[in-house]
Amino acid sequence: MKNNSSFAKWFGYLGFDHFIAPFLIKLIYWVGVLVIVSAGIGGFFATFEMPERGIGGVLLTLVATVLSLLLWRLMCELLILAFNIYARLVEIRNLLSHRQERMDAYRKVPSVRALNNE
């Protein structure tokens, strides 16, 4: 039974029913975090080689690293948000179609008045 659900899941990816982009965005996010932190550490140690920058250069490097991490996170969240909105809309569509099917089934049942008139 597990093979059928696993096959269905992979078929969903091949048929574009499920997206791989959110996973890739998360992977790219973590690579970006590593790059930003590495650049921040490099910039931090580079300011010690330039005595004219002083403590202001060190603080500027730290603030720039933190702001870069924050903006990177925000950009990645916005990309993932688009896919989450789509997923919620699909859920709403499915719920509404099930509701419509139940309403149609309810309408097909004859009422008591209709039975008494016959």
WOSUL-V12813 format. One record per run of one state. SS is the DSSP state (alpha for helix, beta for strand, coil for the rest). FROM is the first residue (numbers start at 1). LEN is the number of residues. If there is no record, write none. Layout:
[[SS	FROM	LEN] [SS	FROM	LEN]]
//
This chain:
[[coil	1	1] [alpha	2	13] [coil	15	6] [alpha	21	28] [coil	49	5] [alpha	54	55] [coil	109	3] [alpha	112	6] [coil	118	1]]
//
